[in-house]
Amino acid sequence: MKIDYETRYMDGMAFEMTLDGHHKLIMDADDKVGGLDRGPRPKQLLISALTGCTGMDVVSILQKMKVAFDSFTIEAQTELTEEHPKTYSRIHLVYAFTGKDLEASLAKIEKAVNLSQDRYCGVSALLDQVVDITYEIKLN
């Protein structure tokens, strides 16, 4: 499958990316380095892609398992290297669920998260080759 993207320089430090020919996304830097803070930074988008990818997997799997929850968030705790190029040295994901009787569904929730991380999430599979990704599940 071939997918084309286009990223166009705007001004300052800003770039506009066009996805699939119609979704637009602006990336920018903060004013300390010449940007105007009009959008997220590229590394932030990488973490966003990771949490979005695994989150969509988990929701899809839990829906098929008929596991109901009230809310679901994924917190990414990251560490960057000190030297350039600054890359992520660690990514820890916290899958947090709220809802009634989630303890009874814990095994299914664990299975959904594990399937996402080990089989389905392409972003996680790619990043896991170069950075240690760990995760945990919290039920509230």
Phi and psi in radians as a Rosetta constraint file:
Dihedral C 1 N 2 CA 2 C 2 CIRCULARHARMONIC -1.855 0.35
Dihedral N 2 CA 2 C 2 N 3 CIRCULARHARMONIC 2.287 0.35
Dihedral C 2 N 3 CA 3 C 3 CIRCULARHARMONIC -2.240 0.35
Dihedral N 3 CA 3 C 3 N 4 CIRCULARHARMONIC 2.264 0.35
Dihedral C 3 N 4 CA 4 C 4 CIRCULARHARMONIC -1.863 0.35
Dihedral N 4 CA 4 C 4 N 5 CIRCULARHARMONIC 2.448 0.35
Dihedral C 4 N 5 CA 5 C 5 CIRCULARHARMONIC -2.278 0.35
Dihedral N 5 CA 5 C 5 N 6 CIRCULARHARMONIC 2.675 0.35
Dihedral C 5 N 6 CA 6 C 6 CIRCULARHARMONIC -2.313 0.35
Dihedral N 6 CA 6 C 6 N 7 CIRCULARHARMONIC 2.287 0.35
Dihedral C 6 N 7 CA 7 C 7 CIRCULARHARMONIC -2.105 0.35
Dihedral N 7 CA 7 C 7 N 8 CIRCULARHARMONIC 2.147 0.35
Dihedral C 7 N 8 CA 8 C 8 CIRCULARHARMONIC -2.051 0.35
Dihedral N 8 CA 8 C 8 N 9 CIRCULARHARMONIC 2.313 0.35
Dihedral C 8 N 9 CA 9 C 9 CIRCULARHARMONIC -1.177 0.35
Dihedral N 9 CA 9 C 9 N 10 CIRCULARHARMONIC 2.328 0.35
Dihedral C 9 N 10 CA 10 C 10 CIRCULARHARMONIC -1.740 0.35
Dihedral N 10 CA 10 C 10 N 11 CIRCULARHARMONIC -1.241 0.35
Dihedral C 10 N 11 CA 11 C 11 CIRCULARHARMONIC -3.007 0.35
Dihedral N 11 CA 11 C 11 N 12 CIRCULARHARMONIC 2.957 0.35
Dihedral C 11 N 12 CA 12 C 12 CIRCULARHARMONIC 0.960 0.35
Dihedral N 12 CA 12 C 12 N 13 CIRCULARHARMONIC -1.996 0.35
Dihedral C 12 N 13 CA 13 C 13 CIRCULARHARMONIC -2.074 0.35
Dihedral N 13 CA 13 C 13 N 14 CIRCULARHARMONIC 0.255 0.35
Dihedral C 13 N 14 CA 14 C 14 CIRCULARHARMONIC -1.598 0.35
Dihedral N 14 CA 14 C 14 N 15 CIRCULARHARMONIC 2.473 0.35
Dihedral C 14 N 15 CA 15 C 15 CIRCULARHARMONIC -2.299 0.35
Dihedral N 15 CA 15 C 15 N 16 CIRCULARHARMONIC 2.506 0.35
Dihedral C 15 N 16 CA 16 C 16 CIRCULARHARMONIC -1.968 0.35
Dihedral N 16 CA 16 C 16 N 17 CIRCULARHARMONIC 2.194 0.35
Dihedral C 16 N 17 CA 17 C 17 CIRCULARHARMONIC -1.840 0.35
Dihedral N 17 CA 17 C 17 N 18 CIRCULARHARMONIC 2.349 0.35
Dihedral C 17 N 18 CA 18 C 18 CIRCULARHARMONIC -1.881 0.35
Dihedral N 18 CA 18 C 18 N 19 CIRCULARHARMONIC 2.121 0.35
Dihedral C 18 N 19 CA 19 C 19 CIRCULARHARMONIC -1.845 0.35
Dihedral N 19 CA 19 C 19 N 20 CIRCULARHARMONIC 2.290 0.35
Dihedral C 19 N 20 CA 20 C 20 CIRCULARHARMONIC 0.929 0.35
Dihedral N 20 CA 20 C 20 N 21 CIRCULARHARMONIC 0.478 0.35
Dihedral C 20 N 21 CA 21 C 21 CIRCULARHARMONIC 1.379 0.35
Dihedral N 21 CA 21 C 21 N 22 CIRCULARHARMONIC -0.130 0.35
Dihedral C 21 N 22 CA 22 C 22 CIRCULARHARMONIC -2.502 0.35
Dihedral N 22 CA 22 C 22 N 23 CIRCULARHARMONIC -0.450 0.35
Dihedral C 22 N 23 CA 23 C 23 CIRCULARHARMONIC -1.453 0.35
Dihedral N 23 CA 23 C 23 N 24 CIRCULARHARMONIC 2.293 0.35
Dihedral C 23 N 24 CA 24 C 24 CIRCULARHARMONIC -2.020 0.35
Dihedral N 24 CA 24 C 24 N 25 CIRCULARHARMONIC 2.526 0.35
Dihedral C 24 N 25 CA 25 C 25 CIRCULARHARMONIC -2.485 0.35
Dihedral N 25 CA 25 C 25 N 26 CIRCULARHARMONIC 2.266 0.35
Dihedral C 25 N 26 CA 26 C 26 CIRCULARHARMONIC -1.799 0.35
Dihedral N 26 CA 26 C 26 N 27 CIRCULARHARMONIC 2.268 0.35
Dihedral C 26 N 27 CA 27 C 27 CIRCULARHARMONIC -1.910 0.35
Dihedral N 27 CA 27 C 27 N 28 CIRCULARHARMONIC 2.479 0.35
Dihedral C 27 N 28 CA 28 C 28 CIRCULARHARMONIC -2.653 0.35
Dihedral N 28 CA 28 C 28 N 29 CIRCULARHARMONIC 2.959 0.35
Dihedral C 28 N 29 CA 29 C 29 CIRCULARHARMONIC -1.906 0.35
Dihedral N 29 CA 29 C 29 N 30 CIRCULARHARMONIC 2.937 0.35
Dihedral C 29 N 30 CA 30 C 30 CIRCULARHARMONIC -1.414 0.35
Dihedral N 30 CA 30 C 30 N 31 CIRCULARHARMONIC 2.983 0.35
Dihedral C 30 N 31 CA 31 C 31 CIRCULARHARMONIC -1.159 0.35
Dihedral N 31 CA 31 C 31 N 32 CIRCULARHARMONIC -0.328 0.35
Dihedral C 31 N 32 CA 32 C 32 CIRCULARHARMONIC -1.131 0.35
Dihedral N 32 CA 32 C 32 N 33 CIRCULARHARMONIC -0.398 0.35
Dihedral C 32 N 33 CA 33 C 33 CIRCULARHARMONIC -2.149 0.35
Dihedral N 33 CA 33 C 33 N 34 CIRCULARHARMONIC 0.398 0.35
Dihedral C 33 N 34 CA 34 C 34 CIRCULARHARMONIC 1.713 0.35
Dihedral N 34 CA 34 C 34 N 35 CIRCULARHARMONIC 0.071 0.35
Dihedral C 34 N 35 CA 35 C 35 CIRCULARHARMONIC -1.661 0.35
Dihedral N 35 CA 35 C 35 N 36 CIRCULARHARMONIC -3.140 0.35
Dihedral C 35 N 36 CA 36 C 36 CIRCULARHARMONIC -2.119 0.35
Dihedral N 36 CA 36 C 36 N 37 CIRCULARHARMONIC 0.203 0.35
Dihedral C 36 N 37 CA 37 C 37 CIRCULARHARMONIC 0.974 0.35
Dihedral N 37 CA 37 C 37 N 38 CIRCULARHARMONIC 0.755 0.35
Dihedral C 37 N 38 CA 38 C 38 CIRCULARHARMONIC -1.537 0.35
Dihedral N 38 CA 38 C 38 N 39 CIRCULARHARMONIC -0.034 0.35
Dihedral C 38 N 39 CA 39 C 39 CIRCULARHARMONIC -2.981 0.35
Dihedral N 39 CA 39 C 39 N 40 CIRCULARHARMONIC 3.080 0.35
Dihedral C 39 N 40 CA 40 C 40 CIRCULARHARMONIC -1.225 0.35
Dihedral N 40 CA 40 C 40 N 41 CIRCULARHARMONIC 2.856 0.35
Dihedral C 40 N 41 CA 41 C 41 CIRCULARHARMONIC -1.474 0.35
Dihedral N 41 CA 41 C 41 N 42 CIRCULARHARMONIC 2.723 0.35
Dihedral C 41 N 42 CA 42 C 42 CIRCULARHARMONIC -0.985 0.35
Dihedral N 42 CA 42 C 42 N 43 CIRCULARHARMONIC -0.736 0.35
Dihedral C 42 N 43 CA 43 C 43 CIRCULARHARMONIC -1.181 0.35
Dihedral N 43 CA 43 C 43 N 44 CIRCULARHARMONIC -0.561 0.35
Dihedral C 43 N 44 CA 44 C 44 CIRCULARHARMONIC -1.114 0.35
Dihedral N 44 CA 44 C 44 N 45 CIRCULARHARMONIC -0.674 0.35
Dihedral C 44 N 45 CA 45 C 45 CIRCULARHARMONIC -1.166 0.35
Dihedral N 45 CA 45 C 45 N 46 CIRCULARHARMONIC -0.555 0.35
Dihedral C 45 N 46 CA 46 C 46 CIRCULARHARMONIC -1.093 0.35
Dihedral N 46 CA 46 C 46 N 47 CIRCULARHARMONIC -0.795 0.35
Dihedral C 46 N 47 CA 47 C 47 CIRCULARHARMONIC -1.183 0.35
Dihedral N 47 CA 47 C 47 N 48 CIRCULARHARMONIC -0.650 0.35
Dihedral C 47 N 48 CA 48 C 48 CIRCULARHARMONIC -1.069 0.35
Dihedral N 48 CA 48 C 48 N 49 CIRCULARHARMONIC -0.725 0.35
Dihedral C 48 N 49 CA 49 C 49 CIRCULARHARMONIC -1.107 0.35
Dihedral N 49 CA 49 C 49 N 50 CIRCULARHARMONIC -0.711 0.35
Dihedral C 49 N 50 CA 50 C 50 CIRCULARHARMONIC -1.107 0.35
Dihedral N 50 CA 50 C 50 N 51 CIRCULARHARMONIC -0.892 0.35
Dihedral C 50 N 51 CA 51 C 51 CIRCULARHARMONIC -1.204 0.35
Dihedral N 51 CA 51 C 51 N 52 CIRCULARHARMONIC -0.611 0.35
Dihedral C 51 N 52 CA 52 C 52 CIRCULARHARMONIC -1.167 0.35
Dihedral N 52 CA 52 C 52 N 53 CIRCULARHARMONIC -0.746 0.35
Dihedral C 52 N 53 CA 53 C 53 CIRCULARHARMONIC -1.096 0.35
Dihedral N 53 CA 53 C 53 N 54 CIRCULARHARMONIC -0.927 0.35
Dihedral C 53 N 54 CA 54 C 54 CIRCULARHARMONIC -1.203 0.35
Dihedral N 54 CA 54 C 54 N 55 CIRCULARHARMONIC -0.612 0.35
Dihedral C 54 N 55 CA 55 C 55 CIRCULARHARMONIC -1.086 0.35
Dihedral N 55 CA 55 C 55 N 56 CIRCULARHARMONIC -0.771 0.35
Dihedral C 55 N 56 CA 56 C 56 CIRCULARHARMONIC -1.106 0.35
Dihedral N 56 CA 56 C 56 N 57 CIRCULARHARMONIC -0.697 0.35
Dihedral C 56 N 57 CA 57 C 57 CIRCULARHARMONIC -1.027 0.35
Dihedral N 57 CA 57 C 57 N 58 CIRCULARHARMONIC -0.889 0.35
Dihedral C 57 N 58 CA 58 C 58 CIRCULARHARMONIC -1.067 0.35
Dihedral N 58 CA 58 C 58 N 59 CIRCULARHARMONIC -0.791 0.35
Dihedral C 58 N 59 CA 59 C 59 CIRCULARHARMONIC -1.071 0.35
Dihedral N 59 CA 59 C 59 N 60 CIRCULARHARMONIC -0.795 0.35
Dihedral C 59 N 60 CA 60 C 60 CIRCULARHARMONIC -1.050 0.35
Dihedral N 60 CA 60 C 60 N 61 CIRCULARHARMONIC -0.796 0.35
Dihedral C 60 N 61 CA 61 C 61 CIRCULARHARMONIC -1.152 0.35
Dihedral N 61 CA 61 C 61 N 62 CIRCULARHARMONIC -0.767 0.35
Dihedral C 61 N 62 CA 62 C 62 CIRCULARHARMONIC -1.149 0.35
Dihedral N 62 CA 62 C 62 N 63 CIRCULARHARMONIC -0.612 0.35
Dihedral C 62 N 63 CA 63 C 63 CIRCULARHARMONIC -1.095 0.35
Dihedral N 63 CA 63 C 63 N 64 CIRCULARHARMONIC -0.739 0.35
Dihedral C 63 N 64 CA 64 C 64 CIRCULARHARMONIC -1.140 0.35
Dihedral N 64 CA 64 C 64 N 65 CIRCULARHARMONIC -0.556 0.35
Dihedral C 64 N 65 CA 65 C 65 CIRCULARHARMONIC -1.458 0.35
Dihedral N 65 CA 65 C 65 N 66 CIRCULARHARMONIC -0.053 0.35
Dihedral C 65 N 66 CA 66 C 66 CIRCULARHARMONIC 1.054 0.35
Dihedral N 66 CA 66 C 66 N 67 CIRCULARHARMONIC 0.717 0.35
Dihedral C 66 N 67 CA 67 C 67 CIRCULARHARMONIC -1.709 0.35
Dihedral N 67 CA 67 C 67 N 68 CIRCULARHARMONIC 2.068 0.35
Dihedral C 67 N 68 CA 68 C 68 CIRCULARHARMONIC -1.666 0.35
Dihedral N 68 CA 68 C 68 N 69 CIRCULARHARMONIC 2.537 0.35
Dihedral C 68 N 69 CA 69 C 69 CIRCULARHARMONIC -2.557 0.35
Dihedral N 69 CA 69 C 69 N 70 CIRCULARHARMONIC 2.745 0.35
Dihedral C 69 N 70 CA 70 C 70 CIRCULARHARMONIC -1.506 0.35
Dihedral N 70 CA 70 C 70 N 71 CIRCULARHARMONIC -0.728 0.35
Dihedral C 70 N 71 CA 71 C 71 CIRCULARHARMONIC -2.571 0.35
Dihedral N 71 CA 71 C 71 N 72 CIRCULARHARMONIC 2.750 0.35
Dihedral C 71 N 72 CA 72 C 72 CIRCULARHARMONIC -2.592 0.35
Dihedral N 72 CA 72 C 72 N 73 CIRCULARHARMONIC 2.167 0.35
Dihedral C 72 N 73 CA 73 C 73 CIRCULARHARMONIC -2.285 0.35
Dihedral N 73 CA 73 C 73 N 74 CIRCULARHARMONIC 2.723 0.35
Dihedral C 73 N 74 CA 74 C 74 CIRCULARHARMONIC -2.186 0.35
Dihedral N 74 CA 74 C 74 N 75 CIRCULARHARMONIC 2.067 0.35
Dihedral C 74 N 75 CA 75 C 75 CIRCULARHARMONIC -1.735 0.35
Dihedral N 75 CA 75 C 75 N 76 CIRCULARHARMONIC 2.300 0.35
Dihedral C 75 N 76 CA 76 C 76 CIRCULARHARMONIC -1.881 0.35
Dihedral N 76 CA 76 C 76 N 77 CIRCULARHARMONIC 2.056 0.35
Dihedral C 76 N 77 CA 77 C 77 CIRCULARHARMONIC -1.794 0.35
Dihedral N 77 CA 77 C 77 N 78 CIRCULARHARMONIC 2.060 0.35
Dihedral C 77 N 78 CA 78 C 78 CIRCULARHARMONIC -2.168 0.35
Dihedral N 78 CA 78 C 78 N 79 CIRCULARHARMONIC 2.757 0.35
Dihedral C 78 N 79 CA 79 C 79 CIRCULARHARMONIC -2.304 0.35
Dihedral N 79 CA 79 C 79 N 80 CIRCULARHARMONIC 2.384 0.35
Dihedral C 79 N 80 CA 80 C 80 CIRCULARHARMONIC -1.816 0.35
Dihedral N 80 CA 80 C 80 N 81 CIRCULARHARMONIC 2.625 0.35
Dihedral C 80 N 81 CA 81 C 81 CIRCULARHARMONIC -1.221 0.35
Dihedral N 81 CA 81 C 81 N 82 CIRCULARHARMONIC 2.768 0.35
Dihedral C 81 N 82 CA 82 C 82 CIRCULARHARMONIC -1.424 0.35
Dihedral N 82 CA 82 C 82 N 83 CIRCULARHARMONIC -0.584 0.35
Dihedral C 82 N 83 CA 83 C 83 CIRCULARHARMONIC -1.606 0.35
Dihedral N 83 CA 83 C 83 N 84 CIRCULARHARMONIC 2.672 0.35
Dihedral C 83 N 84 CA 84 C 84 CIRCULARHARMONIC -1.359 0.35
Dihedral N 84 CA 84 C 84 N 85 CIRCULARHARMONIC 2.493 0.35
Dihedral C 84 N 85 CA 85 C 85 CIRCULARHARMONIC -1.284 0.35
Dihedral N 85 CA 85 C 85 N 86 CIRCULARHARMONIC 2.316 0.35
Dihedral C 85 N 86 CA 86 C 86 CIRCULARHARMONIC -1.316 0.35
Dihedral N 86 CA 86 C 86 N 87 CIRCULARHARMONIC 2.027 0.35
Dihedral C 86 N 87 CA 87 C 87 CIRCULARHARMONIC -2.174 0.35
Dihedral N 87 CA 87 C 87 N 88 CIRCULARHARMONIC 2.908 0.35
Dihedral C 87 N 88 CA 88 C 88 CIRCULARHARMONIC -1.282 0.35
Dihedral N 88 CA 88 C 88 N 89 CIRCULARHARMONIC 2.255 0.35
Dihedral C 88 N 89 CA 89 C 89 CIRCULARHARMONIC -1.739 0.35
Dihedral N 89 CA 89 C 89 N 90 CIRCULARHARMONIC -0.303 0.35
Dihedral C 89 N 90 CA 90 C 90 CIRCULARHARMONIC -2.742 0.35
Dihedral N 90 CA 90 C 90 N 91 CIRCULARHARMONIC 2.414 0.35
Dihedral C 90 N 91 CA 91 C 91 CIRCULARHARMONIC -2.318 0.35
Dihedral N 91 CA 91 C 91 N 92 CIRCULARHARMONIC 2.127 0.35
Dihedral C 91 N 92 CA 92 C 92 CIRCULARHARMONIC -2.078 0.35
Dihedral N 92 CA 92 C 92 N 93 CIRCULARHARMONIC 2.171 0.35
Dihedral C 92 N 93 CA 93 C 93 CIRCULARHARMONIC -1.814 0.35
Dihedral N 93 CA 93 C 93 N 94 CIRCULARHARMONIC 2.350 0.35
Dihedral C 93 N 94 CA 94 C 94 CIRCULARHARMONIC -2.014 0.35
Dihedral N 94 CA 94 C 94 N 95 CIRCULARHARMONIC 1.926 0.35
Dihedral C 94 N 95 CA 95 C 95 CIRCULARHARMONIC -1.548 0.35
Dihedral N 95 CA 95 C 95 N 96 CIRCULARHARMONIC 1.951 0.35
Dihedral C 95 N 96 CA 96 C 96 CIRCULARHARMONIC -2.013 0.35
Dihedral N 96 CA 96 C 96 N 97 CIRCULARHARMONIC 2.185 0.35
Dihedral C 96 N 97 CA 97 C 97 CIRCULARHARMONIC -2.088 0.35
Dihedral N 97 CA 97 C 97 N 98 CIRCULARHARMONIC 2.514 0.35
Dihedral C 97 N 98 CA 98 C 98 CIRCULARHARMONIC -2.187 0.35
Dihedral N 98 CA 98 C 98 N 99 CIRCULARHARMONIC 2.641 0.35
Dihedral C 98 N 99 CA 99 C 99 CIRCULARHARMONIC 2.724 0.35
Dihedral N 99 CA 99 C 99 N 100 CIRCULARHARMONIC 3.102 0.35
Dihedral C 99 N 100 CA 100 C 100 CIRCULARHARMONIC -1.508 0.35
Dihedral N 100 CA 100 C 100 N 101 CIRCULARHARMONIC 2.427 0.35
Dihedral C 100 N 101 CA 101 C 101 CIRCULARHARMONIC 0.960 0.35
Dihedral N 101 CA 101 C 101 N 102 CIRCULARHARMONIC 0.621 0.35
Dihedral C 101 N 102 CA 102 C 102 CIRCULARHARMONIC -1.204 0.35
Dihedral N 102 CA 102 C 102 N 103 CIRCULARHARMONIC -0.481 0.35
Dihedral C 102 N 103 CA 103 C 103 CIRCULARHARMONIC -0.989 0.35
Dihedral N 103 CA 103 C 103 N 104 CIRCULARHARMONIC -0.651 0.35
Dihedral C 103 N 104 CA 104 C 104 CIRCULARHARMONIC -1.173 0.35
Dihedral N 104 CA 104 C 104 N 105 CIRCULARHARMONIC -0.406 0.35
Dihedral C 104 N 105 CA 105 C 105 CIRCULARHARMONIC -1.807 0.35
Dihedral N 105 CA 105 C 105 N 106 CIRCULARHARMONIC 0.167 0.35
Dihedral C 105 N 106 CA 106 C 106 CIRCULARHARMONIC -0.992 0.35
Dihedral N 106 CA 106 C 106 N 107 CIRCULARHARMONIC -0.743 0.35
Dihedral C 106 N 107 CA 107 C 107 CIRCULARHARMONIC -1.070 0.35
Dihedral N 107 CA 107 C 107 N 108 CIRCULARHARMONIC -0.681 0.35
Dihedral C 107 N 108 CA 108 C 108 CIRCULARHARMONIC -1.223 0.35
Dihedral N 108 CA 108 C 108 N 109 CIRCULARHARMONIC -0.687 0.35
Dihedral C 108 N 109 CA 109 C 109 CIRCULARHARMONIC -1.113 0.35
Dihedral N 109 CA 109 C 109 N 110 CIRCULARHARMONIC -0.781 0.35
Dihedral C 109 N 110 CA 110 C 110 CIRCULARHARMONIC -1.043 0.35
Dihedral N 110 CA 110 C 110 N 111 CIRCULARHARMONIC -0.736 0.35
Dihedral C 110 N 111 CA 111 C 111 CIRCULARHARMONIC -1.099 0.35
Dihedral N 111 CA 111 C 111 N 112 CIRCULARHARMONIC -0.749 0.35
Dihedral C 111 N 112 CA 112 C 112 CIRCULARHARMONIC -1.096 0.35
Dihedral N 112 CA 112 C 112 N 113 CIRCULARHARMONIC -0.785 0.35
Dihedral C 112 N 113 CA 113 C 113 CIRCULARHARMONIC -1.135 0.35
Dihedral N 113 CA 113 C 113 N 114 CIRCULARHARMONIC -0.793 0.35
Dihedral C 113 N 114 CA 114 C 114 CIRCULARHARMONIC -1.085 0.35
Dihedral N 114 CA 114 C 114 N 115 CIRCULARHARMONIC -0.737 0.35
Dihedral C 114 N 115 CA 115 C 115 CIRCULARHARMONIC -1.072 0.35
Dihedral N 115 CA 115 C 115 N 116 CIRCULARHARMONIC -0.722 0.35
Dihedral C 115 N 116 CA 116 C 116 CIRCULARHARMONIC -1.078 0.35
Dihedral N 116 CA 116 C 116 N 117 CIRCULARHARMONIC -0.886 0.35
Dihedral C 116 N 117 CA 117 C 117 CIRCULARHARMONIC -1.198 0.35
Dihedral N 117 CA 117 C 117 N 118 CIRCULARHARMONIC -0.648 0.35
Dihedral C 117 N 118 CA 118 C 118 CIRCULARHARMONIC -1.644 0.35
Dihedral N 118 CA 118 C 118 N 119 CIRCULARHARMONIC -0.334 0.35
Dihedral C 118 N 119 CA 119 C 119 CIRCULARHARMONIC -2.314 0.35
Dihedral N 119 CA 119 C 119 N 120 CIRCULARHARMONIC -0.756 0.35
Dihedral C 119 N 120 CA 120 C 120 CIRCULARHARMONIC -1.741 0.35
Dihedral N 120 CA 120 C 120 N 121 CIRCULARHARMONIC -0.662 0.35
Dihedral C 120 N 121 CA 121 C 121 CIRCULARHARMONIC -1.347 0.35
Dihedral N 121 CA 121 C 121 N 122 CIRCULARHARMONIC 1.863 0.35
Dihedral C 121 N 122 CA 122 C 122 CIRCULARHARMONIC -1.146 0.35
Dihedral N 122 CA 122 C 122 N 123 CIRCULARHARMONIC -0.562 0.35
Dihedral C 122 N 123 CA 123 C 123 CIRCULARHARMONIC -1.188 0.35
Dihedral N 123 CA 123 C 123 N 124 CIRCULARHARMONIC -0.749 0.35
Dihedral C 123 N 124 CA 124 C 124 CIRCULARHARMONIC -1.114 0.35
Dihedral N 124 CA 124 C 124 N 125 CIRCULARHARMONIC -0.732 0.35
Dihedral C 124 N 125 CA 125 C 125 CIRCULARHARMONIC -1.080 0.35
Dihedral N 125 CA 125 C 125 N 126 CIRCULARHARMONIC -0.704 0.35
Dihedral C 125 N 126 CA 126 C 126 CIRCULARHARMONIC -1.189 0.35
Dihedral N 126 CA 126 C 126 N 127 CIRCULARHARMONIC -0.881 0.35
Dihedral C 126 N 127 CA 127 C 127 CIRCULARHARMONIC -1.159 0.35
Dihedral N 127 CA 127 C 127 N 128 CIRCULARHARMONIC -0.589 0.35
Dihedral C 127 N 128 CA 128 C 128 CIRCULARHARMONIC -1.107 0.35
Dihedral N 128 CA 128 C 128 N 129 CIRCULARHARMONIC -0.301 0.35
Dihedral C 128 N 129 CA 129 C 129 CIRCULARHARMONIC -1.269 0.35
Dihedral N 129 CA 129 C 129 N 130 CIRCULARHARMONIC -0.385 0.35
Dihedral C 129 N 130 CA 130 C 130 CIRCULARHARMONIC -2.183 0.35
Dihedral N 130 CA 130 C 130 N 131 CIRCULARHARMONIC -0.186 0.35
Dihedral C 130 N 131 CA 131 C 131 CIRCULARHARMONIC -2.504 0.35
Dihedral N 131 CA 131 C 131 N 132 CIRCULARHARMONIC 2.565 0.35
Dihedral C 131 N 132 CA 132 C 132 CIRCULARHARMONIC -1.317 0.35
Dihedral N 132 CA 132 C 132 N 133 CIRCULARHARMONIC 2.040 0.35
Dihedral C 132 N 133 CA 133 C 133 CIRCULARHARMONIC -1.906 0.35
Dihedral N 133 CA 133 C 133 N 134 CIRCULARHARMONIC 2.106 0.35
Dihedral C 133 N 134 CA 134 C 134 CIRCULARHARMONIC -2.067 0.35
Dihedral N 134 CA 134 C 134 N 135 CIRCULARHARMONIC 2.866 0.35
Dihedral C 134 N 135 CA 135 C 135 CIRCULARHARMONIC -2.723 0.35
Dihedral N 135 CA 135 C 135 N 136 CIRCULARHARMONIC 2.796 0.35
Dihedral C 135 N 136 CA 136 C 136 CIRCULARHARMONIC -2.552 0.35
Dihedral N 136 CA 136 C 136 N 137 CIRCULARHARMONIC 2.844 0.35
Dihedral C 136 N 137 CA 137 C 137 CIRCULARHARMONIC -2.076 0.35
Dihedral N 137 CA 137 C 137 N 138 CIRCULARHARMONIC 2.337 0.35
Dihedral C 137 N 138 CA 138 C 138 CIRCULARHARMONIC -2.153 0.35
Dihedral N 138 CA 138 C 138 N 139 CIRCULARHARMONIC 2.377 0.35
Dihedral C 138 N 139 CA 139 C 139 CIRCULARHARMONIC -2.004 0.35
Dihedral N 139 CA 139 C 139 N 140 CIRCULARHARMONIC 2.285 0.35
